[in-house]
């Protein structure tokens, strides 16, 4: 190794030394990573960041070595040109590093969001299949934020699947505290009120339906269907009757009626 640096340094000065460092980095780092198949244990963002760091580091050494060699025998004008080249390289390196970092974060966020969507779609399928216990476990394993409207919405749907409308009403109220104008939570609240035993529940459902008009086209279509089926005129006797005639707006891959 020492002989390599002596030969390169004697021929090309600091530029030769920089070239030697570039060679050693490839021989002892990059090649070993490839041979040992370390990429299997790295994510796409980590692998990109690793090679980006190697490229930036080696080129920085090479540029600095060439800069030192040329600056040693050049005049003031040549020195300023080299300074400009060095600054341009540093700017390019910073931009590359920024893109690698932000790209890795974005891909990680996208992957997490997609996984969350798939988990909630599973919860929806289990609720539709009337499997509340499995739906409860799927919701817990989905990692949904407990401060989000979605978490309490699905807690309410699971409670309804267990034929516990009082608990479901409490859960959906929590969802509406977080997002008062969420169309899915409003629809679920109206649905619970329409099958309630209190005669005043129908009037509350009517008022909530009036306040919810215009929030979303999906909710408006569902409310029009409720009125067309006469759901606001008489008390709905069973959950099955309401679900068959006016199913809730679909969410997370649920089948639409």
C-alpha positions in Angstrom: 0.0 0.0 0.0 2.8 2.4 0.9 4.6 1.6 -2.4 1.4 2.4 -4.3 1.2 5.9 -2.7 4.9 6.5 -3.3 4.6 5.6 -7.0 1.4 7.6 -7.6 2.6 10.6 -5.5 5.9 10.7 -7.4 4.2 10.7 -10.8 1.2 12.9 -10.2 1.7 14.5 -6.8 -1.4 15.1 -4.6 -3.6 14.1 -7.5 -2.0 10.7 -7.6 -2.4 10.2 -3.9 -6.1 11.1 -4.3 -6.4 8.5 -7.1 -4.8 5.9 -4.9 -7.4 6.6 -2.1 -10.2 6.2 -4.7 -8.7 2.8 -5.7 -8.5 1.6 -2.1 -12.0 2.6 -1.3 -13.3 0.5 -4.2 -11.0 -2.4 -3.3 -11.7 -2.5 0.4 -15.2 -1.1 0.7 -17.4 -1.3 -2.4 -16.1 -4.6 -3.6 -16.4 -6.2 -0.2 -20.0 -4.9 0.1 -20.9 -6.5 -3.2 -19.1 -9.8 -2.5 -20.6 -10.2 0.9 -24.1 -9.4 -0.4 -24.7 -6.8 2.2 -27.4 -5.2 0.1 -29.8 -7.9 1.2 -29.9 -6.4 4.7 -30.3 -2.8 3.4 -33.3 -0.9 2.3 -33.4 0.9 -1.0 -32.8 4.2 0.7 -29.9 2.9 2.8 -28.2 1.4 -0.3 -28.6 4.6 -2.2 -27.3 6.7 0.7 -24.3 4.4 1.1 -23.2 4.6 -2.5 -23.9 8.3 -2.6 -21.7 8.9 0.4 -18.9 6.8 -1.2 -19.1 8.6 -4.5 -19.2 12.1 -2.9 -16.3 11.2 -0.5 -14.0 9.8 -3.2 -14.6 12.6 -5.6 -14.0 15.1 -2.9 -10.6 13.6 -2.2 -9.8 13.5 -6.0 -10.9 17.1 -6.5 -8.9 18.3 -3.5 -5.8 16.4 -4.7 -6.0 17.8 -8.2 -6.7 21.2 -6.8 -3.6 21.1 -4.6 -1.4 19.9 -7.4 -2.5 22.6 -9.9 -2.6 25.4 -7.4 1.0 24.7 -6.4 2.4 25.9 -9.7 -0.4 28.3 -11.0 -0.9 32.0 -10.8 -3.7 34.0 -9.1 -6.1 33.7 -12.0 -5.8 29.9 -12.2 -6.2 29.7 -8.5 -9.5 31.6 -8.6 -10.7 29.3 -11.4 -9.9 26.3 -9.3 -11.7 27.8 -6.3 -14.8 28.2 -8.4 -14.6 24.6 -9.6 -14.2 23.4 -6.1 -17.2 25.5 -4.9 -19.4 24.2 -7.8 -18.5 20.6 -6.8 -19.4 21.2 -3.2 -22.7 22.6 -4.2 -23.4 19.6 -6.5 -22.5 17.3 -3.6 -24.8 19.1 -1.2 -27.7 18.9 -3.7 -27.1 15.2 -4.3 -27.0 14.5 -0.6 -30.2 16.4 0.0 -32.0 14.5 -2.8 -30.8 11.2 -1.3 -32.0 12.1 2.2 -35.4 13.5 1.2 -35.9 10.6 -1.3 -35.3 8.1 1.4 -37.6 9.8 3.9 -40.3 10.1 1.2 -40.1 6.4 0.2 -40.2 5.4 3.8 -43.3 7.5 4.4 -45.0 6.2 1.3 -44.3 2.7 2.3 -45.7 3.3 5.8 -48.8 4.9 4.4 -49.4 2.0 2.0 -49.0 -0.5 4.8 -51.5 1.4 6.9 -54.0 1.4 4.1 -53.7 -2.3 3.6 -54.1 -2.9 7.4 -57.3 -0.8 7.5 -58.6 -2.5 4.4 -58.3 -5.8 6.3 -60.2 -4.3 9.3 -62.9 -3.2 6.9 -63.2 -6.7 5.4 -63.4 -8.3 8.8 -66.1 -5.9 9.9 -68.1 -6.6 6.8 -67.6 -10.3 7.5 -69.0 -9.9 11.0 -65.8 -10.9 12.7 -65.4 -8.2 15.4 -62.7 -10.0 17.4 -60.4 -10.5 14.5 -61.2 -6.9 13.3 -60.2 -5.6 16.8 -56.9 -7.4 16.6 -56.2 -6.2 13.1 -56.9 -2.6 14.2 -54.5 -2.8 17.1 -51.8 -4.3 14.9 -52.4 -1.7 12.2 -50.7 0.9 14.3 -53.3 3.6 13.6 -52.9 6.8 15.6 -55.3 6.7 18.6 -55.7 10.5 18.2 -57.1 10.0 14.7 -60.7 10.0 13.5 -60.1 6.7 11.7 -59.2 4.8 14.8 -62.4 5.7 16.6 -64.5 5.2 13.5 -63.4 1.6 13.2 -63.7 1.1 17.0 -67.4 2.2 16.5 -67.9 -0.1 13.6 -66.4 -3.0 15.6 -68.8 -2.2 18.5 -71.7 -2.3 16.1 -70.6 -5.7 14.8 -70.8 -6.8 18.4 -74.4 -5.4 18.7 -73.3 -2.8 21.2 -74.7 0.5 19.8 -74.2 2.5 23.0 -70.5 1.8 23.0 -70.4 2.5 19.2 -72.1 5.9 19.8 -69.4 6.9 22.3 -66.6 5.9 19.9 -68.1 7.8 17.0 -68.5 10.9 19.2 -64.8 10.7 19.8 -64.2 10.6 16.1 -66.4 13.6 15.6 -64.5 15.5 18.3 -61.4 15.1 16.3 -62.9 15.8 12.8 -66.4 17.3 13.2 -67.0 17.5 9.5 -65.7 14.0 8.5 -68.4 12.5 6.2 -67.8 8.9 7.3 -68.1 9.7 11.0 -71.2 11.8 10.3 -72.8 8.9 8.3 -72.0 6.4 11.1 -73.5 8.7 13.7 -76.7 9.1 11.7 -76.9 5.3 11.2 -76.6 4.7 14.9 -79.3 7.3 15.7 -81.7 5.8 13.2 -81.8 2.4 14.9 -81.9 4.0 18.4 -84.7 3.2 20.8 -85.1 6.9 21.9 -87.8 8.6 19.8 -85.7 11.7 19.9 -82.9 10.0 18.1 -84.7 10.3 14.7 -84.9 14.1 15.2 -81.2 14.2 16.1 -80.4 12.2 13.0 -82.5 14.6 10.8 -80.6 17.6 12.2 -77.2 16.0 11.8 -78.2 15.1 8.2 -79.1 18.7 7.5 -75.9 20.0 8.9 -73.9 17.4 6.9 -75.3 18.3 3.5 -72.6 19.7 1.1 -69.6 18.3 3.1 -69.0 15.6 0.4 -70.7 14.2 -2.6 -70.5 10.7 -1.2 -72.3 11.7 2.0 -74.9 13.7 0.0 -75.7 10.6 -2.2 -76.1 8.4 1.0 -78.4 11.0 2.6 -80.6 11.2 -0.5 -80.8 7.4 -0.5 -81.9 7.5 3.2 -84.7 9.9 2.3 -85.8 8.0 -0.8 -86.1 4.8 1.3 -88.1 6.7 4.0 -85.5 6.0 6.7 -86.2 9.4 8.4 -90.0 9.0 8.4 -90.2 5.9 10.6 -87.9 4.3 13.2 -85.7 1.7 11.6 -86.2 -1.6 13.5 -83.0 -3.5 12.8 -79.5 -2.9 11.8 -79.8 -5.4 9.0 -82.7 -3.5 7.4 -80.7 -0.3 7.3 -77.5 -2.0 6.1 -79.4 -3.8 3.3 -81.3 -0.8 2.0 -78.8 2.0 2.7 -75.3 0.7 3.4 -72.7 3.2 4.8 -70.4 5.0 2.4 -67.5 2.7 1.5 -64.1 3.2 3.1 -60.7 1.6 2.6 -61.5 -0.9 -0.2 -65.0 -1.8 1.0 -67.4 -2.8 -1.7 -69.8 -0.1 -2.7 -73.5 -0.9 -3.1 
